């Protein structure tokens, strides 16, 4: 991550950004910070779901040589949405929502590539956790080819609670995992669906797997054990596209994606 981009430094400047409701991805504070102004900062953070990391002052000095006063904040390149706000709107519009949830994917380039595919595949939103996710910064936007400017990104405090909410709303939860017994193209993506993708090294968290209705896998026939997560996400998303186009055509509906060959 390029930590020098989209940055606010200085305690008062960060407080003012919070009070202006700027989208902050995370805040780094000097490990032993104890100033009166820092107390005001922590008071301003109360009730806000923004990750705060206590770090050695040397790390802050590497990020900027200016007077950071022990506080550096990173501004998000997008405006986040809430899943609970988006779902009712989509249903009211008569849509069958299709979401992608990213569980523990921290690489900015992978995140950007997935966002680009989400946009091309007509995904209604990508859901990420507040902690343990790639920073949505300028590098992510660039890798997404600008898709993050139009793709809704829902950043949630708890993926577990979000999955439960989606389940309660009638969503079909599909986890892409090597632990799956069924192939990815055997699942039904024509229902309101959330596809859950995990990090390449750890996969989807067990607590989230348990909440999913289906576990599906992509066959790997070579000597390498797994696909890049952005490639795997693209495969599963476009199976959903294929099924939805086929379903629309069988129902006699006009397909706006005639240029897609699957």
N, C-alpha and C positions, 0 to 999 in steps of 0.2 A: 504494500500500500504506500502511496505517495503521501506521507503525513504532512507535507508542506502545503498541500492544496486545500482550499476551502477551510481556512483555519481562523479562529478568533483567539487572541491571547490577551491576558490581563484579567484580573479578577472582576473589576468593575465592568469591563466590556462584555464578559461572559454573563454577568448578572443582567445587564441590559438586554442581551440577546434572548435570555430566558424570559424576561418580562415582556419582550416583543413577540413571544411565541415562535421564535425561529425553530426550525427542525434541527435538533442537535443529535448527532449520532452517538457521540461519547465525549466525556470530559476527562482529561488527565490532570491530576493535581499532585503537587509535590508531597511526598510521603509524610513529611513532618510539618505540613502547613498548619499554622496556628494563629494567623492574623485575625483581627476583628472583622475585616472585610470578608475573610474566608467563611466566618460564621454566617455572614449575610448570604453568601453564596449557597451554603448548605441549607439555609432556611428557604431560599428560592427554589432549591431542588426538591424540597419536601413535597411528596405527592406526584412528582413527575417521574415517569419511567425512563430515565436516562442513565445508561451505565456510567459509573464513575470509577476510574482506576487510580489508585495511589502508586506513584512511580518515583524512582530516584530523580533528583533534580538534573542529573546528567542526561537523562533521556529528553527532558524538556529543552535542555540547552542544545541538544543535537537537532531538535525540531526547529527551533528559532533562536537567534542570537539577540532578539529584541527583549525588552523588559516584560517577560511573561508573568512575573509576580507569582510564579508557581502554579499557574492555571492556563491550560490550553484546551480549547473546545474545537470539535470538528463538525462542520455544518453539513447536513445531508443535501444531496443534489436534487432530491425530490421531496414532495409533500406526502407524508404517509397518510393512509386511510385506516379505518377500523373495519374488520370483517363484519362486525355486528351492524354497522351502518350500511355496508355495501350489499349484503345478502338480500334484505327486504326490497331494496331498490331494483335489483336484478329480477327478482320474482315479480314485482309490480310491472316491470317492462315486458313480462311474458317470456323471459329467457330461461334456459336450462343452464345454470351456471357451471362453469368448469374452472376450477382453481388448481394451482400448483403450490404446494407447501414445501419449503426448503428447510430441512432439519439438520443444522450443524454445518452448513456449507459456508466456509469462511474465505475461500479464494475469490478475489474480486473478478478475475477474468472468467472463471466458471460461472459466477453469478451473472455477469453481463451477458455471456453467451446464452445462458438459459433464458434471461429476460428477452433477448432478441427472438429466440424461438417462440417464447410465449406470445409475443406480439404477432408474429407471423401465423401462429396457430389459432389466434383468436381467443386466447386464454383471458378470462375475465379479471383475474388478479393473481399475484404471487404473494404468498404469505411467508414471513420470516420472523424469527424471534428477536427480541430486543438484545439479548445476550447470545453470543455464539453464532453470529452471522457476519457475512461480509459487509463491509461498510459501503453504503450506497454513495459513492463519491464520484468525482469527475472521471476517474479511470473506469468505473463500472458503467457509467453512461456512455463513454466512448466505445467500450467493448460491446455494449448492447446496440451499437449503431444508432443511438438516440431513442431506442425503444422505451427506455425508462422514463422518458418525458411524457409518454401517453399510457403506459401500462400501470394500472393501480398497484401499489405496493402496500400491503397491510403489515405493519410491524406490531407484534403482539407480545405482551408480557409472559403469557403461558401458552405454548402450543397445545398442551394437554387440554386446557380449558377451551381453546379455539376448536379443537377436534370435537370435543363434546358438544359445543354449540352447533357445529355443522351437522353432526349426527342428529341432534334434536330437530334440526331444520329439514331433515330428510335427505341429507347428502350421503352418497355412497363413497366410502373412504377406501382408497386403493393405495397400498404401499408397494413401491418397487424395491425388492430386496432379494438377495441371493438365497434367503431362507424360504422363499416362496415355492409352493408345490406346482402352481399353475403358470403357464406362459402368459406374457403380458397381453397377448391378443385374445385371450379367452375371457377376459373381464368385460363387463358391460359399462361402457363410458357414455351411453346415451342418457343416463339419469343425471340429476345434479351430482357432480363428482368433484372430489378433491384428490389429486394425485400427490402422494407424499414421497419425496426424494431425500435420501440421506447422503452424508459425506462418504467419499470413496473409501476412507479408512475405517470408519466406525459404522456406517450405514444408518438406517432409521433407528432412533432410540427405542429400546424394548418397551418402555411405557407407552410410546406412540404406536408401535406395532400392534400391541394388544388391543388398541382401540379401533384399528382398521378392520373393515369388512372382508377385504381380500389381500393376500400377499401374492404378488406376481413377480416373475423373473424374466430376464432377457437371456436367451441361450448364448453361452460363450463357448465356442468350439476350439479356440486356439490355446496356446500355452499361457497367455496372459489371463489372469483370473477375473479381471473386471474391466468394464468400459469407463472412459472418462464420464463423469457425472453429467456434464452438459450434453454429451452424445446420448447417454442413456435416457435423459429427460426428453430429448427430442424424439427418440424412437417411441416412447410411451405416449407423448403428446400427439404425435401424428397418427398413432393408432386410434386415439380418441377422435381426431379429425376425420379419419377414414370412416369410422362407424357413424359419426354424426351426419356426414354427407350422404352416406348410404341410406341412413334412416330418413333424412329429409327427402331424398329422391324417391324412396319407396312410398312415402306419404304424398307424393305429388307436389312437393313444395319446390319453389324456385331456389336454386343454389347460387349464392353470390360468389362462390369460390370455384367457378368452372375452370379457372386456369390451373388449378392444382391437379396434378396427375399422381395418383397413388397406386 
